Amino acid sequence: MPTELNQETKTMTTRRAFLKSTLAAGTALAAPLSLARSSHAAGSDKIKIGLIGCGGRGSGAAANAMNAGPDVTLVAMADIFADRATGARTRLKQLKPDQVAVDDDHLFIGFDAYQKVIDCVDVVLIAAASHFHPAYLQAAVAAGKHVFCEKPHALDVPGLKVAMAAGEEAKRKGLSLVSGLCWRYDPAVRETIQRIHDGAIGEIITVQENYLTVPYVLRERQPGWSEMEYQFQNWYHFNWLSGDQTAQQLIHSIDKASWVLGDVPPLKAWGMGGRQVCLDPKYGDQFDHHAVVFEYENGVRVFGFCRDIPGCYNGTTDVVFGSKGRAQMPSRCRIEGATPWEYRGQKASMYDLEHVELFQGIRTGKPVNNTRYMYTTTMLAILAQMVCYTGQEITWEKAMQSTLDYRLPAYGLDAEPPVKPRDDGVYPTAMPGITPFV
C-alpha cells in the first residue's frame, strides 16, 4: 500500500532538487532594482495596476483586483487588438467608475504594449495568450513589479525555466507573485485538503481528476485577417498559443492533486488523447479529449481526464481515495468514511480572494509568492500534453530535458505562424505513436 506523502522533509528535499535543476538552466534576469524605486511602497495611498491581455479572463482579473480594495486603481491596459482593449476599458469603467483611470495615452496596442504597461504601474496583471506568460513575467519582475499571472505559466520547458527564474528573482526582490491557479485560494478546498493532510482519509491511494466541458468560443474568420491574426483571435484553439486543454483546463484539476500530494513531482506519466468530434478546421490543431496517468514514487497514481466535446456529460470533480475514506471536491466539499465531514464555512469567490491576499501582502510589506507550486503544476500540464501527443511513457526527468520551444524570432499580425492549414483547410494535429518527443 502506498505510504503517506505528508513528510515535510521528503517533500522539501525533492522540491529543492527540482528548483535547483530548473534554475540552473533558467534565463538570467536583469540586476535587482531598488524596491523604493520600482514597486509600490507599503502604506502608500494608491496601488496602480496595469492589465496585459484584455479578454474575458483579463477583464475578470482586473475586476477581482479592484474588488480587493478602493486603493487599487487601474491606470494602464494593453492588448494586441484595439477593439478588445477599448471594449474592456468601457466595461470596467462601468463596473468600477471610481477605480478605472485609463486615459487614451495609457491604452496600449500591439506586441510591444506589455512593456509600456509594466513601466507605469506598481502591479502587473498578466492574462494574455498563454504563449507570452514567461516573457511578460520575466519583464515585470526585472522591472521590480508585483505580479498576478494567469495559468499556465509556460507551454514548454524552456519557457518554464524562464518563468521559474523570474519567480525566484521575485522572492529575492521581495515582490509578490500570485498565480491564477485559483483553487489554492478557495476556502472549502483549502480546508478539505488540510483535513486530508491531517489524516482524515488515511493513507492516500489514488486521485481521480475530471474536467469535462465544451469547446471555447470561436471568432469567425473575417475578410482581411491574416492567418496569424485569425490564430490570435482564437488563441485557445492553437497549441502553440495555449498548450491545449491540459494547460488550459485540466491544469486546475491536476493542481489540486499535486497539492494533495505535497507538490512533489511524479516519476513518470503516460496517456492518450485525440480529436474525434471537433474535426472542423475552425477548432485549430488541438485534441478534443485527453486522459493521463501520473505515477508517483510512493505508488500513488493520479488519473486525469479532460474533454471538450459538445453534447456530452459535463462536470469538474476531484476525488481523493484513501485507506480510511475518500474526499470529494470542489462542489460540496466533503469527506466520507471513518471521519465524515462536509464543509459549511465561508463561501467567497476564489477569484477575489487570490487578489485580496496579493494586495494585503503588498500593503503590509509581507509579499506572497506562489513560486513553490505554480511551476510544478505547470510542468504537470506540459508533461500531460507530451504523453498524450506522443503516446509514449515519459519520465519527469526526461520531460525536463525537452528542447521543444514555441517562441518565435519575431511577432506581428503579418508574420508566418508556426502552424498553417493544409490545402484542404485542415490544421495538422499531433498523432500518438507518430509525433516524436522533442
Legacy VTK file of the C-alpha trace (Angstrom):
# vtk DataFile Version 3.0
C-alpha trace
ASCII
DATASET POLYDATA
POINTS 438 float
0.000 0.000 0.000
1.363 3.473 -0.801
2.824 5.415 2.074
1.509 8.823 3.010
3.213 11.752 1.302
2.878 14.235 4.147
6.514 14.073 5.217
7.800 17.633 5.032
11.453 16.634 4.831
10.935 14.371 1.815
8.725 16.926 0.121
11.157 19.781 0.551
14.200 17.688 -0.438
12.553 16.706 -3.710
11.358 20.250 -4.256
14.807 21.734 -3.672
16.315 19.327 -6.183
13.663 20.293 -8.744
14.160 24.011 -8.169
17.939 23.703 -8.327
17.988 21.775 -11.596
15.482 24.086 -13.244
17.015 27.341 -12.081
20.429 26.228 -13.307
19.079 26.384 -16.846
16.841 29.419 -16.342
17.284 32.661 -18.207
19.179 35.270 -16.200
17.205 38.374 -15.328
18.207 41.972 -15.026
20.032 43.245 -11.944
17.750 43.914 -8.965
16.100 47.304 -8.691
15.576 49.234 -5.501
12.128 48.452 -4.145
11.689 52.092 -3.210
12.048 52.987 -6.888
10.462 50.004 -8.561
7.431 48.789 -6.662
4.623 50.054 -4.507
5.782 51.042 -1.043
3.817 49.516 1.820
1.457 52.094 3.297
1.123 54.245 0.179
-2.346 55.602 -0.575
-2.905 54.123 -4.028
-1.803 50.961 -5.754
-1.589 51.398 -9.523
-2.345 48.278 -11.538
-1.971 47.525 -15.228
-3.657 44.825 -17.287
-1.917 42.908 -20.081
-4.483 40.946 -22.075
-7.980 42.427 -22.206
-10.092 39.363 -22.982
-12.651 37.848 -20.675
-10.172 36.448 -18.171
-8.114 39.618 -18.170
-11.158 41.822 -17.597
-12.231 39.472 -14.827
-8.812 39.622 -13.181
-8.865 43.427 -13.256
-12.302 43.473 -11.621
-11.139 40.970 -8.998
-8.101 43.125 -8.275
-10.231 46.229 -7.785
-12.537 44.252 -5.508
-9.540 43.867 -3.196
-9.884 47.464 -2.045
-10.700 51.048 -3.067
-6.979 51.883 -3.081
-6.473 49.680 -6.151
-6.662 51.761 -9.342
-6.442 50.516 -12.929
-4.271 53.016 -14.818
-2.979 51.159 -17.899
-4.128 48.407 -20.265
-2.555 46.542 -23.173
-3.744 44.184 -25.877
-2.799 43.176 -29.390
-6.237 44.284 -30.612
-7.557 47.829 -30.131
-11.236 46.876 -30.069
-10.632 44.375 -27.293
-8.768 46.916 -25.180
-11.290 49.726 -25.641
-14.217 47.392 -25.040
-12.695 46.083 -21.827
-11.978 49.616 -20.622
-15.595 50.622 -21.206
-16.967 47.619 -19.333
-14.584 48.004 -16.413
-15.286 51.742 -16.165
-18.995 50.977 -15.905
-18.305 48.377 -13.246
-15.770 50.364 -11.201
-16.138 54.042 -12.181
-14.047 55.333 -9.270
-11.184 52.879 -9.758
-10.615 52.919 -13.521
-8.391 55.783 -14.662
-7.094 54.589 -18.034
-6.817 57.500 -20.451
-6.118 57.081 -24.162
-2.400 57.637 -23.601
-2.299 54.572 -21.355
-4.322 52.258 -23.567
-1.507 50.479 -25.377
-1.938 48.379 -28.513
0.441 45.949 -30.199
3.024 43.297 -29.468
5.241 45.727 -27.533
2.371 47.137 -25.479
3.081 44.900 -22.482
6.321 46.707 -21.644
4.585 50.089 -21.710
2.126 48.875 -19.082
4.914 47.441 -16.933
6.758 50.754 -16.996
3.949 52.802 -15.423
2.344 50.644 -12.712
3.015 49.037 -9.329
1.288 45.717 -10.034
1.061 43.874 -13.350
-1.855 41.568 -14.185
-0.845 39.081 -16.904
-3.776 37.462 -18.712
-2.719 37.497 -22.354
-2.360 34.440 -24.577
-0.509 31.843 -22.503
2.349 31.724 -25.027
3.564 35.072 -23.666
3.337 34.400 -19.931
7.024 33.563 -19.340
8.339 36.608 -21.229
5.861 39.013 -19.634
6.525 37.615 -16.170
10.259 37.933 -16.703
9.898 41.549 -17.855
7.644 42.526 -14.948
9.954 41.068 -12.313
13.021 42.570 -13.993
11.289 45.946 -13.640
10.630 45.303 -9.943
6.851 44.976 -10.182
4.448 42.789 -8.219
2.639 40.307 -10.459
-0.570 38.368 -10.819
-0.029 35.837 -13.604
-2.731 33.646 -15.039
-2.093 29.963 -15.589
-0.420 28.213 -17.283
2.923 29.858 -16.569
4.602 28.285 -19.596
3.805 25.987 -22.518
7.195 24.331 -22.887
10.241 23.541 -20.766
12.407 26.446 -21.999
9.563 28.812 -21.116
9.126 27.116 -17.742
12.761 27.744 -16.905
12.401 31.422 -17.783
9.289 31.716 -15.630
10.815 29.850 -12.689
13.888 32.055 -12.736
11.566 35.069 -12.626
9.698 33.596 -9.666
12.893 33.096 -7.702
14.049 36.597 -8.617
10.733 37.939 -7.312
11.447 36.247 -3.976
14.876 37.811 -3.783
13.476 41.259 -4.554
10.633 40.967 -2.066
7.977 41.099 -4.783
4.605 39.402 -4.646
3.838 36.805 -7.321
0.369 35.276 -7.243
-0.702 32.538 -9.623
-4.044 32.172 -11.361
-4.273 28.598 -10.056
-7.292 29.873 -8.199
-8.403 26.758 -6.284
-5.457 27.297 -3.943
-7.434 30.274 -2.600
-10.840 28.605 -2.255
-11.787 28.279 1.449
-13.646 24.981 1.052
-10.900 23.324 -0.974
-8.246 24.634 1.409
-9.965 23.113 4.418
-10.674 19.834 2.638
-7.051 19.375 1.624
-5.846 20.368 5.084
-8.034 17.620 6.536
-6.595 15.151 4.031
-3.101 16.169 5.131
-4.174 15.713 8.760
-5.105 12.091 8.020
-8.901 12.268 7.668
-8.939 9.639 4.896
-5.842 7.734 5.978
-3.082 6.905 3.523
-3.677 8.310 0.050
-4.117 5.578 -2.543
-5.188 7.326 -5.731
-6.663 10.571 -7.077
-9.222 10.970 -9.864
-9.494 14.286 -11.714
-12.203 15.166 -14.259
-12.538 18.384 -16.277
-15.295 17.733 -18.802
-16.739 20.722 -20.660
-17.423 22.219 -24.114
-15.087 23.976 -26.581
-14.073 27.581 -26.093
-15.960 30.240 -28.037
-14.744 30.798 -31.590
-14.469 34.015 -33.593
-15.373 33.583 -37.241
-12.629 34.381 -39.723
-13.107 37.895 -41.136
-12.159 39.298 -44.557
-8.770 40.938 -44.379
-7.498 38.879 -41.459
-4.107 37.292 -41.912
-3.609 33.693 -40.794
-1.670 34.957 -37.766
-4.490 37.313 -36.802
-7.036 34.511 -37.057
-4.947 32.373 -34.738
-4.510 35.157 -32.201
-8.239 35.897 -32.286
-8.804 32.215 -31.464
-5.671 31.510 -29.472
-7.330 28.990 -27.149
-7.646 26.650 -30.149
-3.982 26.654 -31.179
-1.468 24.634 -29.270
1.496 26.996 -29.689
-0.540 29.775 -28.080
-2.484 27.871 -25.407
-0.867 24.498 -24.725
-4.134 22.650 -25.457
-6.672 21.734 -22.782
-4.201 20.043 -20.452
-2.709 23.504 -19.884
-5.942 25.499 -20.019
-8.426 23.345 -18.110
-7.061 20.085 -16.727
-4.286 22.103 -15.104
-6.732 23.258 -12.418
-7.605 19.672 -11.570
-4.082 18.292 -11.519
-3.068 21.307 -9.434
-5.384 20.098 -6.683
-3.979 16.583 -6.984
-0.436 17.934 -6.729
-1.444 19.989 -3.690
-2.868 16.879 -2.024
0.405 15.029 -2.688
2.677 17.741 -1.326
3.648 19.249 -4.699
6.243 16.537 -5.274
6.831 15.712 -8.959
5.755 12.263 -10.197
8.207 9.705 -11.509
6.533 9.447 -14.892
3.319 9.749 -16.865
1.561 8.122 -19.791
-1.709 8.854 -21.511
-3.837 9.010 -24.599
-5.891 11.518 -26.498
-7.151 12.565 -29.870
-9.565 14.557 -31.973
-12.735 12.627 -32.647
-15.683 15.037 -32.859
-14.383 18.605 -33.159
-12.997 17.998 -36.657
-13.968 21.309 -38.247
-10.849 23.321 -39.178
-12.154 26.195 -37.070
-11.109 24.225 -33.974
-7.438 24.730 -34.811
-4.908 21.990 -34.120
-5.975 20.737 -30.690
-7.290 17.464 -29.316
-10.870 17.254 -28.037
-10.107 14.653 -25.339
-7.161 13.652 -23.152
-6.542 11.015 -20.480
-3.338 10.926 -18.456
-1.909 8.872 -15.585
0.807 10.219 -13.284
2.748 7.632 -11.267
4.446 8.701 -8.020
7.385 7.205 -6.159
5.202 6.055 -3.250
2.834 4.117 -5.522
0.068 6.709 -5.720
-1.448 7.261 -9.143
-3.322 10.329 -10.345
-5.819 9.795 -13.179
-6.725 12.939 -15.111
-9.402 13.283 -17.790
-10.450 16.292 -19.848
-12.836 16.585 -22.768
-14.169 19.462 -24.894
-16.949 17.867 -26.924
-20.482 19.320 -27.234
-23.481 17.208 -26.251
-21.711 15.171 -23.572
-21.912 14.890 -19.795
-20.016 17.779 -18.235
-18.513 18.069 -14.795
-15.473 19.076 -12.796
-14.760 16.620 -9.994
-11.804 15.756 -7.782
-11.921 12.542 -5.743
-9.111 11.521 -3.392
-9.268 7.882 -2.291
-7.633 6.896 0.995
-7.315 3.844 3.214
-9.971 5.190 5.624
-12.325 7.033 3.276
-12.491 9.446 0.389
-12.671 13.194 -0.133
-14.565 14.939 -2.922
-14.150 18.457 -4.302
-14.753 21.166 -5.458
-18.559 21.451 -5.188
-19.942 20.212 -1.877
-16.506 19.587 -0.455
-16.876 16.585 1.807
-15.246 13.524 3.315
-16.847 10.099 3.543
-15.561 7.220 5.636
-14.172 6.916 9.148
-14.461 10.656 9.875
-17.340 12.038 7.762
-17.406 15.797 7.268
-18.848 18.425 4.954
-17.670 21.983 4.521
-20.135 24.546 5.861
-17.858 27.514 6.341
-17.156 30.735 4.482
-18.247 30.952 0.870
-16.366 33.519 -1.142
-15.036 33.966 -4.657
-11.624 32.367 -5.038
-11.014 34.796 -7.900
-11.433 37.685 -5.469
-9.563 36.013 -2.616
-6.358 35.472 -4.583
-6.255 39.228 -5.159
-7.228 40.017 -1.576
-4.145 38.113 -0.407
-1.955 39.619 -3.135
-2.807 43.205 -2.216
-2.813 42.598 1.523
0.750 41.359 1.172
1.700 44.467 -0.786
0.079 46.812 1.736
1.754 45.176 4.725
5.138 44.607 3.143
4.728 40.831 3.506
4.868 39.580 -0.082
3.011 36.489 -1.245
4.949 34.263 -3.618
3.393 31.164 -5.199
6.557 30.012 -6.980
6.812 26.839 -4.894
3.820 25.187 -6.554
2.961 27.099 -9.680
5.769 25.639 -11.744
5.339 22.054 -10.580
1.721 22.246 -11.686
2.614 23.919 -14.974
5.131 21.157 -15.679
2.467 18.543 -14.918
0.293 20.136 -17.612
3.206 20.194 -20.073
4.020 16.555 -19.304
0.363 15.595 -19.762
0.382 17.111 -23.228
3.658 15.387 -24.089
2.408 11.900 -23.258
-0.980 12.380 -24.917
0.520 13.805 -28.108
3.302 11.223 -28.454
1.581 8.176 -26.965
4.777 7.449 -25.032
5.530 6.911 -21.352
7.776 9.801 -20.321
9.608 10.287 -17.039
9.666 13.624 -15.260
13.445 13.708 -15.634
13.270 13.131 -19.389
10.478 15.669 -19.818
12.585 18.316 -18.097
15.214 17.842 -20.827
12.772 18.729 -23.620
14.047 21.301 -26.086
10.706 21.997 -27.774
10.389 25.786 -27.815
7.308 27.611 -29.134
8.886 31.062 -29.108
9.098 32.882 -32.442
12.003 35.051 -33.622
9.592 37.959 -34.186
5.910 38.729 -33.710
3.441 40.553 -35.912
-0.006 40.012 -37.359
1.581 39.695 -40.805
4.183 37.169 -39.656
4.061 33.478 -40.540
2.539 31.370 -37.743
4.317 28.114 -36.825
1.275 26.047 -37.821
-0.737 26.607 -41.003
-3.677 24.800 -42.584
-3.126 22.307 -45.374
-4.651 22.814 -48.816
-7.912 21.281 -47.557
-8.062 23.899 -44.784
-7.379 21.395 -42.004
-4.625 22.106 -39.481
-2.192 19.236 -38.838
-2.580 17.741 -35.362
-0.423 15.503 -33.204
-0.611 11.769 -33.974
0.096 9.473 -30.995
2.668 6.863 -31.937
4.000 9.096 -34.722
4.540 12.530 -33.164
8.012 12.420 -31.571
9.150 13.628 -28.171
11.389 16.648 -28.659
LINES 1 439
438 0 1 2 3 4 5 6 7 8 9 10 11 12 13 14 15 16 17 18 19 20 21 22 23 24 25 26 27 28 29 30 31 32 33 34 35 36 37 38 39 40 41 42 43 44 45 46 47 48 49 50 51 52 53 54 55 56 57 58 59 60 61 62 63 64 65 66 67 68 69 70 71 72 73 74 75 76 77 78 79 80 81 82 83 84 85 86 87 88 89 90 91 92 93 94 95 96 97 98 99 100 101 102 103 104 105 106 107 108 109 110 111 112 113 114 115 116 117 118 119 120 121 122 123 124 125 126 127 128 129 130 131 132 133 134 135 136 137 138 139 140 141 142 143 144 145 146 147 148 149 150 151 152 153 154 155 156 157 158 159 160 161 162 163 164 165 166 167 168 169 170 171 172 173 174 175 176 177 178 179 180 181 182 183 184 185 186 187 188 189 190 191 192 193 194 195 196 197 198 199 200 201 202 203 204 205 206 207 208 209 210 211 212 213 214 215 216 217 218 219 220 221 222 223 224 225 226 227 228 229 230 231 232 233 234 235 236 237 238 239 240 241 242 243 244 245 246 247 248 249 250 251 252 253 254 255 256 257 258 259 260 261 262 263 264 265 266 267 268 269 270 271 272 273 274 275 276 277 278 279 280 281 282 283 284 285 286 287 288 289 290 291 292 293 294 295 296 297 298 299 300 301 302 303 304 305 306 307 308 309 310 311 312 313 314 315 316 317 318 319 320 321 322 323 324 325 326 327 328 329 330 331 332 333 334 335 336 337 338 339 340 341 342 343 344 345 346 347 348 349 350 351 352 353 354 355 356 357 358 359 360 361 362 363 364 365 366 367 368 369 370 371 372 373 374 375 376 377 378 379 380 381 382 383 384 385 386 387 388 389 390 391 392 393 394 395 396 397 398 399 400 401 402 403 404 405 406 407 408 409 410 411 412 413 414 415 416 417 418 419 420 421 422 423 424 425 426 427 428 429 430 431 432 433 434 435 436 437
